Amino acid sequence: MKTLLIVYHSMTGGALQMARAAAAGAAAEGSVAVRLLHAGEAGAEDVLGADGYIFATPENLAAISGQMKDFFDRTYYAVLDRINGRPYATLVCAGSDGSNAARQIDRIATGWRLKPVAPTLILCTHAQTPDEILRPKHIGADELKRCEELGAGIAAGLALGIF
């Protein structure tokens, strides 16, 4: 059985909702094991044990979150040249843009020689004031459906051997 690893970090709940929706979509495939791990708990063995990946992060100060950066820092060299060609996708919960966080993960994935299998899904909350930025997020059903579809697509590709 193939395994899809979803690594996430979330401070206000937006990226977590996105990751859970992707996990639900992937789990509906039925023939792929789905592991949803917080970035602080995921390690190199988890990365090595997976056949594909989804990375879900908020964009904080025009970058991936510190916890996601820590995850990549802790695992990068331990798995380098051992996961080449595996598929990945990225989910970003952003206040207004998200593109820099997406670029950061793409650069890391390029170094790992991963294969992007879907465009980065960036959901903007339009939070612009300190209160809005720190407030717990609620991701709408339509946006969560897109995350679910991304998870289902990657799981189907893994199950069918396309990726």
C-alpha positions as CSV (number, residue, x, y, z in Angstrom):
1,M,0.0,0.0,0.0
2,K,1.3,3.5,-0.9
3,T,1.5,6.2,1.8
4,L,0.8,9.9,1.4
5,L,2.4,12.1,4.1
6,I,0.7,15.4,4.8
7,V,2.9,17.7,6.9
8,Y,1.3,20.9,8.2
9,H,1.7,23.8,10.6
10,S,-1.0,26.1,11.6
11,M,-1.2,28.9,14.2
12,T,-4.7,30.1,13.6
13,G,-6.3,26.9,12.1
14,G,-6.5,27.8,8.4
15,A,-3.6,25.5,7.2
16,L,-4.8,22.8,9.5
17,Q,-8.3,22.9,8.0
18,M,-6.8,22.7,4.5
19,A,-4.5,19.8,5.5
20,R,-7.4,17.9,7.1
21,A,-9.6,18.4,4.0
22,A,-6.7,17.1,1.8
23,A,-6.3,14.1,4.1
24,A,-10.1,13.4,3.9
25,G,-10.0,13.5,0.1
26,A,-6.9,11.2,0.0
27,A,-8.4,8.8,2.6
28,A,-11.6,8.5,0.4
29,E,-9.3,6.8,-2.2
30,G,-9.3,3.8,0.1
31,S,-6.1,2.1,-1.2
32,V,-3.6,4.7,0.1
33,A,-2.5,5.1,3.7
34,V,-2.7,8.8,4.8
35,R,-0.5,10.2,7.5
36,L,-1.3,13.7,8.8
37,L,1.5,15.0,10.9
38,H,2.2,18.3,12.6
39,A,5.5,19.8,11.3
40,G,7.0,19.6,14.9
41,E,6.3,15.8,15.0
42,A,7.4,14.8,11.5
43,G,10.9,13.6,10.9
44,A,13.2,12.1,8.3
45,E,11.8,8.5,8.9
46,D,8.3,9.8,8.1
47,V,9.5,11.4,4.9
48,L,11.4,8.3,3.9
49,G,8.4,6.1,4.6
50,A,6.1,8.0,2.3
51,D,5.5,7.7,-1.4
52,G,4.1,11.2,-1.8
53,Y,3.7,14.4,0.1
54,I,1.5,17.4,0.7
55,F,3.0,20.3,2.6
56,A,0.5,22.7,4.2
57,T,1.6,26.0,5.8
58,P,0.5,29.5,6.6
59,E,2.4,32.3,5.0
60,N,3.9,34.3,7.9
61,L,5.8,37.5,7.1
62,A,6.0,36.5,3.5
63,A,7.6,33.1,4.3
64,I,6.7,29.6,5.3
65,S,6.0,29.3,9.0
66,G,8.9,28.8,11.4
67,Q,7.7,25.3,12.3
68,M,7.6,24.3,8.6
69,K,11.1,25.7,8.2
70,D,12.2,23.7,11.2
71,F,10.7,20.5,9.7
72,F,12.6,21.1,6.5
73,D,15.8,22.0,8.4
74,R,15.6,18.8,10.4
75,T,14.9,16.4,7.5
76,Y,16.5,17.9,4.4
77,Y,19.9,16.3,4.5
78,A,18.8,13.1,6.1
79,V,16.6,12.3,3.1
80,L,18.5,14.1,0.3
81,D,19.0,11.8,-2.8
82,R,16.7,9.2,-1.1
83,I,13.3,10.5,-2.2
84,N,14.0,11.6,-5.8
85,G,11.1,11.7,-8.1
86,R,8.3,11.3,-5.5
87,P,5.3,13.5,-6.0
88,Y,4.3,16.5,-3.9
89,A,1.8,19.4,-3.7
90,T,1.6,22.4,-1.5
91,L,-1.2,24.2,0.4
92,V,-0.7,27.7,1.6
93,C,-3.1,29.7,3.8
94,A,-2.2,33.4,3.3
95,G,-3.5,36.8,4.3
96,S,-3.1,38.4,0.9
97,D,-0.5,36.7,-1.3
98,G,1.1,33.3,-0.4
99,S,3.4,33.2,-3.4
100,N,6.6,33.5,-1.5
101,A,5.8,30.6,0.8
102,A,4.9,28.5,-2.3
103,R,8.3,29.5,-3.9
104,Q,10.1,28.5,-0.7
105,I,8.6,25.0,-0.6
106,D,9.1,24.6,-4.4
107,R,12.8,25.4,-4.0
108,I,13.2,22.9,-1.2
109,A,11.3,20.3,-3.2
110,T,13.5,21.0,-6.2
111,G,16.6,20.3,-4.0
112,W,14.9,17.1,-2.9
113,R,14.2,16.4,-6.6
114,L,10.5,15.9,-5.9
115,K,8.0,16.1,-8.7
116,P,5.3,18.7,-8.5
117,V,1.9,17.1,-9.4
118,A,-0.5,20.0,-8.9
119,P,-0.2,23.8,-8.8
120,T,0.2,25.2,-5.3
121,L,-3.2,25.9,-3.8
122,I,-3.1,29.3,-2.1
123,L,-6.2,30.3,-0.1
124,C,-6.2,34.0,0.9
125,T,-8.1,35.0,4.1
126,H,-7.6,38.7,3.4
127,A,-6.6,39.2,7.0
128,Q,-4.8,42.5,7.1
129,T,-5.0,43.9,10.7
130,P,-3.3,42.4,13.7
131,D,-6.6,41.3,15.1
132,E,-7.7,39.7,11.8
133,I,-4.3,38.0,11.4
134,L,-4.3,36.5,14.9
135,R,-8.0,35.5,14.9
136,P,-8.8,31.8,14.3
137,K,-9.5,31.2,10.7
138,H,-12.5,29.7,9.1
139,I,-11.9,28.3,5.6
140,G,-15.1,28.1,3.5
141,A,-16.6,24.9,2.2
142,D,-15.8,25.7,-1.5
143,E,-12.1,26.2,-0.6
144,L,-12.0,23.1,1.5
145,K,-13.5,21.1,-1.4
146,R,-10.5,22.2,-3.5
147,C,-8.1,20.9,-0.9
148,E,-10.1,17.7,-0.7
149,E,-9.9,17.3,-4.4
150,L,-6.2,17.9,-4.4
151,G,-5.7,15.2,-1.8
152,A,-7.9,12.8,-3.7
153,G,-6.1,13.4,-6.9
154,I,-2.7,12.7,-5.4
155,A,-3.9,9.6,-3.7
156,A,-5.5,8.3,-6.9
157,G,-2.2,9.0,-8.8
158,L,-0.3,7.1,-6.1
159,A,-2.7,4.2,-6.1
160,L,-2.7,3.9,-9.9
161,G,1.1,4.1,-10.1
162,I,0.9,7.3,-12.2
163,F,3.3,9.1,-9.8
